[in-house]
Each structure stands twice: as structure tokens, then as C-alpha cells.
Amino acid sequence: MHAPSPPVAPRKRSRKSFWLKQLHTWHWMSSAISLIGLLLFAITGFTLNHAADIEGAPQTVDRAAQLPAALLPLVKPDDKPDAKQPLPAPVAGWLRTNLQMPAEGVAEWSADEIYLAQPRPGGDGWIAIERNTGKVTSEISSRGWIAYLNDLHKGRNAGTAWKWFIDVFAFACLVFTLTGLVLLWMHSKHRKSTWPLVAAGLAIPALIALFLIH
């Protein structure tokens, strides 16, 4: 004789228990990964919304230097048309040492000048080299820590590593919200206010966007 099949109800409860455990695991893992990022983006969302009232005046540092004679042939004028290309490695190394500024990136080469823009979160910067004389001028400006964090929020001039961080953070937030939505659905029978609150979370920004933003 064959053993009787297990009742359907216990199997359903076992399956539900399995998925609940999986959802809770993914939910807390994604929340742990995205916690600090969410805190940062929430705070900078507020500071960006009030940027005109919070940000201070920029502080600027100007420097001047002279390329050594041994490096002048690397920047001397030529008959080539205007171009965009990196600085020669010896010139870039000398600038880093003497100006305490990064000198990587693509510079704009014109007949008289080489201009290297150095934008950064919370500020700006540039280096200019006169090709005839080797005279170097530079400027670094900073708008403070709040502007720095605001630019990180926007991903402005933050580089490739920060771009990848935002992608990973966005994916973690997506997992966090979707698993949270499924958990809401699974527990909604015992929490009658679940769907009215979810609907309010959708309706309020939608109504503001439709009727109060011009």
C-alpha cells in the first residue's frame, strides 16, 4: 500500500513559510546595503531642495608656476590644429607635485594655450599653460561640504567609481522596495490600512505633479 499524500493545506503553509523567509532575507540584506546611502540621499534631497538658502560663498585658491626648461619642448606651439588630448606624462607629474592638483584627463590644446578643466564635487578647478612661455596658472574653488554632498547626490563630476556605487545602490533600493511590496501584500489581510496607505503614497505626489507644478 502507498502512503497517503500529505494534506494540501500543510504544503501550502510550508511553501508560504519558505517564500516569507526568502523575502525577509532579501529585504533585510538590501536594506542593510542601502541604509547609509538612503540616509545620505534623504539628507541631500532636503539640502538640494533648499540649496539657495544653505550653500555658502565659494572659496578660491589661485596658484602660479613656471614649467622648467626641460619640459617646454613638450608644450611648445606647433602647426597642428586645435586638439583635445591628455598632457604629456612628465608635465602632468610636475603639475601634480608643484600645484597639488590632479592633472589627468583630456586637455584642450590651442595655438597659444593648453587648458585642463578639473571639475569636482562641491567645487571646480582648472589649469592653464601658456605654450610660448611655459607659464602655468591654476584655480581651485570649493563651495563647502554641503555642496560636495549635493553633487554626490546628483553624481556630478564624481568619477567612475561613484557612478558604479550609485548603480549598485539603486539596485539594492529596487530589491528593498519590491520585497517590501510583496511582504505588504502577504500581510495585508491582517493590516487593513496597507493598501490605502500605499495608494496615498502614489496619489499624493501624482496629484501635486498634475495640479500644483506649472
C-alpha beads as a LAMMPS data file, in Angstrom:
LAMMPS data file: protein, C-alpha beads

214 atoms
213 bonds

1 atom types
1 bond types

-500.0 500.0 xlo xhi
-500.0 500.0 ylo yhi
-500.0 500.0 zlo zhi

Masses

1 110.0

Atoms # bond

1 1 1 0.000 0.000 0.000
2 1 1 1.144 3.507 -0.777
3 1 1 1.492 6.032 1.999
4 1 1 -1.194 8.698 1.928
5 1 1 -0.263 12.024 0.334
6 1 1 0.293 14.870 2.765
7 1 1 -2.636 17.240 3.118
8 1 1 -2.717 20.206 0.743
9 1 1 -3.005 22.851 3.477
10 1 1 0.283 21.950 5.233
11 1 1 2.084 22.024 1.858
12 1 1 0.725 25.492 1.162
13 1 1 1.754 26.683 4.606
14 1 1 5.228 25.223 4.096
15 1 1 5.575 26.944 0.704
16 1 1 4.351 30.251 2.119
17 1 1 6.756 29.928 5.040
18 1 1 9.639 29.301 2.600
19 1 1 8.876 32.385 0.497
20 1 1 8.325 34.526 3.568
21 1 1 11.750 33.527 4.832
22 1 1 13.333 34.286 1.443
23 1 1 11.598 37.666 1.174
24 1 1 12.585 38.673 4.699
25 1 1 16.195 37.654 3.971
26 1 1 16.405 39.681 0.751
27 1 1 14.541 42.569 2.371
28 1 1 16.896 42.946 5.325
29 1 1 20.021 42.351 3.204
30 1 1 19.040 45.020 0.673
31 1 1 18.051 47.408 3.472
32 1 1 21.429 46.905 5.159
33 1 1 23.265 47.610 1.893
34 1 1 21.214 50.686 1.057
35 1 1 20.752 52.084 4.588
36 1 1 23.598 54.617 4.656
37 1 1 23.015 55.558 1.014
38 1 1 19.317 56.168 1.698
39 1 1 20.217 58.323 4.695
40 1 1 22.690 60.318 2.585
41 1 1 20.254 60.755 -0.294
42 1 1 17.419 61.735 2.058
43 1 1 19.530 64.433 3.750
44 1 1 20.930 65.761 0.481
45 1 1 17.436 65.702 -1.020
46 1 1 16.497 68.231 1.670
47 1 1 19.654 70.313 1.206
48 1 1 19.197 70.331 -2.583
49 1 1 15.613 71.485 -2.132
50 1 1 16.922 74.414 -0.081
51 1 1 20.263 74.891 -1.849
52 1 1 19.805 78.641 -2.326
53 1 1 19.371 79.123 1.433
54 1 1 22.105 76.742 2.629
55 1 1 25.107 76.889 0.288
56 1 1 27.814 79.388 1.196
57 1 1 30.088 81.514 -0.953
58 1 1 32.827 79.622 -2.815
59 1 1 36.403 79.801 -1.562
60 1 1 39.033 80.121 -4.291
61 1 1 42.754 79.358 -4.288
62 1 1 44.879 80.651 -7.166
63 1 1 48.386 79.402 -7.921
64 1 1 51.044 80.288 -10.459
65 1 1 54.197 78.430 -11.513
66 1 1 56.713 78.122 -14.313
67 1 1 57.410 74.959 -16.233
68 1 1 61.111 74.035 -16.136
69 1 1 63.029 74.477 -19.372
70 1 1 63.374 70.714 -19.831
71 1 1 59.585 70.384 -20.161
72 1 1 58.988 73.331 -22.513
73 1 1 59.541 71.290 -25.728
74 1 1 56.613 69.072 -24.697
75 1 1 54.175 72.005 -24.801
76 1 1 55.744 74.321 -27.377
77 1 1 53.460 75.698 -30.136
78 1 1 53.198 73.773 -33.395
79 1 1 51.298 73.900 -36.670
80 1 1 48.737 71.266 -35.658
81 1 1 45.080 72.321 -35.418
82 1 1 43.350 72.653 -32.075
83 1 1 43.028 69.276 -30.402
84 1 1 41.879 67.524 -27.247
85 1 1 44.376 65.143 -25.678
86 1 1 45.978 64.376 -22.293
87 1 1 49.013 66.250 -21.056
88 1 1 52.382 64.536 -21.549
89 1 1 53.146 62.335 -18.536
90 1 1 56.217 64.343 -17.386
91 1 1 54.211 67.588 -17.499
92 1 1 51.291 66.037 -15.637
93 1 1 53.614 64.662 -12.965
94 1 1 55.307 68.029 -12.492
95 1 1 51.948 69.788 -12.169
96 1 1 50.737 67.287 -9.557
97 1 1 53.856 67.841 -7.485
98 1 1 54.016 71.624 -7.744
99 1 1 50.347 72.604 -7.789
100 1 1 48.959 69.817 -5.550
101 1 1 46.276 69.232 -8.179
102 1 1 45.416 66.202 -10.297
103 1 1 46.487 66.677 -13.901
104 1 1 44.784 63.721 -15.564
105 1 1 42.063 63.961 -18.156
106 1 1 41.692 65.412 -21.624
107 1 1 43.090 68.927 -22.086
108 1 1 42.184 71.450 -24.771
109 1 1 45.220 72.329 -26.905
110 1 1 45.008 75.583 -28.849
111 1 1 47.752 77.516 -30.636
112 1 1 48.655 79.593 -27.560
113 1 1 47.378 77.708 -24.543
114 1 1 46.692 74.324 -23.020
115 1 1 43.613 74.303 -20.803
116 1 1 42.770 71.411 -18.467
117 1 1 39.409 71.564 -16.708
118 1 1 39.296 69.886 -13.291
119 1 1 35.654 69.899 -12.136
120 1 1 34.949 68.146 -8.857
121 1 1 32.043 67.570 -6.456
122 1 1 31.374 70.722 -4.479
123 1 1 33.743 72.873 -6.481
124 1 1 35.687 73.468 -9.647
125 1 1 39.246 73.771 -10.876
126 1 1 41.389 74.349 -13.920
127 1 1 44.998 74.525 -15.093
128 1 1 46.213 76.710 -17.965
129 1 1 49.665 76.571 -19.589
130 1 1 50.954 79.253 -21.956
131 1 1 52.657 77.287 -24.719
132 1 1 55.165 80.001 -25.653
133 1 1 56.448 80.807 -22.179
134 1 1 55.544 77.758 -20.033
135 1 1 53.749 79.973 -17.523
136 1 1 51.234 77.968 -15.502
137 1 1 48.182 79.333 -13.726
138 1 1 45.568 77.355 -11.815
139 1 1 42.483 77.828 -9.711
140 1 1 40.636 75.620 -7.237
141 1 1 37.263 76.630 -5.830
142 1 1 35.198 74.950 -3.135
143 1 1 31.592 75.613 -2.123
144 1 1 31.792 73.591 1.107
145 1 1 30.727 70.180 2.406
146 1 1 27.015 70.632 1.743
147 1 1 27.698 71.429 -1.913
148 1 1 30.046 68.435 -2.029
149 1 1 27.327 66.085 -0.741
150 1 1 24.736 67.669 -3.051
151 1 1 26.958 66.961 -6.055
152 1 1 27.423 63.362 -4.886
153 1 1 23.629 63.084 -4.783
154 1 1 23.496 64.177 -8.442
155 1 1 26.572 62.173 -9.461
156 1 1 28.127 65.419 -10.730
157 1 1 31.820 65.157 -11.596
158 1 1 32.218 62.276 -9.127
159 1 1 34.027 59.795 -11.356
160 1 1 33.513 56.208 -12.454
161 1 1 33.697 54.580 -9.007
162 1 1 30.862 56.737 -7.665
163 1 1 28.822 56.043 -10.816
164 1 1 29.135 52.307 -10.135
165 1 1 28.209 52.844 -6.483
166 1 1 25.003 54.633 -7.500
167 1 1 24.112 51.749 -9.845
168 1 1 24.627 49.155 -7.079
169 1 1 22.791 51.344 -4.560
170 1 1 19.861 51.840 -6.965
171 1 1 19.612 48.075 -7.491
172 1 1 19.663 47.459 -3.717
173 1 1 16.881 50.032 -3.278
174 1 1 14.876 48.327 -6.024
175 1 1 15.198 44.959 -4.278
176 1 1 14.313 46.599 -0.943
177 1 1 11.138 48.220 -2.295
178 1 1 9.927 45.233 -4.336
179 1 1 10.421 42.750 -1.494
180 1 1 8.734 45.235 0.819
181 1 1 5.792 45.459 -1.579
182 1 1 5.404 41.671 -1.684
183 1 1 5.653 41.490 2.114
184 1 1 2.940 44.138 2.353
185 1 1 0.760 42.042 0.071
186 1 1 1.366 38.868 2.094
187 1 1 0.484 40.590 5.382
188 1 1 -2.269 42.866 4.054
189 1 1 -5.103 40.551 5.152
190 1 1 -4.281 41.345 8.765
191 1 1 -3.461 45.040 8.208
192 1 1 -6.444 46.739 6.621
193 1 1 -4.718 50.112 6.225
194 1 1 -1.955 48.671 3.994
195 1 1 -3.386 49.433 0.559
196 1 1 -4.947 52.808 1.460
197 1 1 -1.514 53.938 2.666
198 1 1 0.195 52.578 -0.463
199 1 1 -2.426 54.316 -2.628
200 1 1 -1.854 57.573 -0.718
201 1 1 1.883 57.276 -1.331
202 1 1 1.149 57.152 -5.066
203 1 1 -1.742 59.616 -5.212
204 1 1 -0.198 62.491 -3.234
205 1 1 2.891 63.080 -5.455
206 1 1 0.822 62.348 -8.596
207 1 1 -1.776 64.998 -7.671
208 1 1 0.922 67.544 -6.772
209 1 1 2.664 66.903 -10.118
210 1 1 -0.582 67.197 -12.091
211 1 1 -2.178 70.219 -10.417
212 1 1 0.427 72.174 -8.444
213 1 1 3.511 72.095 -10.677
214 1 1 3.470 74.553 -13.553

Bonds

1 1 1 2
2 1 2 3
3 1 3 4
4 1 4 5
5 1 5 6
6 1 6 7
7 1 7 8
8 1 8 9
9 1 9 10
10 1 10 11
11 1 11 12
12 1 12 13
13 1 13 14
14 1 14 15
15 1 15 16
16 1 16 17
17 1 17 18
18 1 18 19
19 1 19 20
20 1 20 21
21 1 21 22
22 1 22 23
23 1 23 24
24 1 24 25
25 1 25 26
26 1 26 27
27 1 27 28
28 1 28 29
29 1 29 30
30 1 30 31
31 1 31 32
32 1 32 33
33 1 33 34
34 1 34 35
35 1 35 36
36 1 36 37
37 1 37 38
38 1 38 39
39 1 39 40
40 1 40 41
41 1 41 42
42 1 42 43
43 1 43 44
44 1 44 45
45 1 45 46
46 1 46 47
47 1 47 48
48 1 48 49
49 1 49 50
50 1 50 51
51 1 51 52
52 1 52 53
53 1 53 54
54 1 54 55
55 1 55 56
56 1 56 57
57 1 57 58
58 1 58 59
59 1 59 60
60 1 60 61
61 1 61 62
62 1 62 63
63 1 63 64
64 1 64 65
65 1 65 66
66 1 66 67
67 1 67 68
68 1 68 69
69 1 69 70
70 1 70 71
71 1 71 72
72 1 72 73
73 1 73 74
74 1 74 75
75 1 75 76
76 1 76 77
77 1 77 78
78 1 78 79
79 1 79 80
80 1 80 81
81 1 81 82
82 1 82 83
83 1 83 84
84 1 84 85
85 1 85 86
86 1 86 87
87 1 87 88
88 1 88 89
89 1 89 90
90 1 90 91
91 1 91 92
92 1 92 93
93 1 93 94
94 1 94 95
95 1 95 96
96 1 96 97
97 1 97 98
98 1 98 99
99 1 99 100
100 1 100 101
101 1 101 102
102 1 102 103
103 1 103 104
104 1 104 105
105 1 105 106
106 1 106 107
107 1 107 108
108 1 108 109
109 1 109 110
110 1 110 111
111 1 111 112
112 1 112 113
113 1 113 114
114 1 114 115
115 1 115 116
116 1 116 117
117 1 117 118
118 1 118 119
119 1 119 120
120 1 120 121
121 1 121 122
122 1 122 123
123 1 123 124
124 1 124 125
125 1 125 126
126 1 126 127
127 1 127 128
128 1 128 129
129 1 129 130
130 1 130 131
131 1 131 132
132 1 132 133
133 1 133 134
134 1 134 135
135 1 135 136
136 1 136 137
137 1 137 138
138 1 138 139
139 1 139 140
140 1 140 141
141 1 141 142
142 1 142 143
143 1 143 144
144 1 144 145
145 1 145 146
146 1 146 147
147 1 147 148
148 1 148 149
149 1 149 150
150 1 150 151
151 1 151 152
152 1 152 153
153 1 153 154
154 1 154 155
155 1 155 156
156 1 156 157
157 1 157 158
158 1 158 159
159 1 159 160
160 1 160 161
161 1 161 162
162 1 162 163
163 1 163 164
164 1 164 165
165 1 165 166
166 1 166 167
167 1 167 168
168 1 168 169
169 1 169 170
170 1 170 171
171 1 171 172
172 1 172 173
173 1 173 174
174 1 174 175
175 1 175 176
176 1 176 177
177 1 177 178
178 1 178 179
179 1 179 180
180 1 180 181
181 1 181 182
182 1 182 183
183 1 183 184
184 1 184 185
185 1 185 186
186 1 186 187
187 1 187 188
188 1 188 189
189 1 189 190
190 1 190 191
191 1 191 192
192 1 192 193
193 1 193 194
194 1 194 195
195 1 195 196
196 1 196 197
197 1 197 198
198 1 198 199
199 1 199 200
200 1 200 201
201 1 201 202
202 1 202 203
203 1 203 204
204 1 204 205
205 1 205 206
206 1 206 207
207 1 207 208
208 1 208 209
209 1 209 210
210 1 210 211
211 1 211 212
212 1 212 213
213 1 213 214
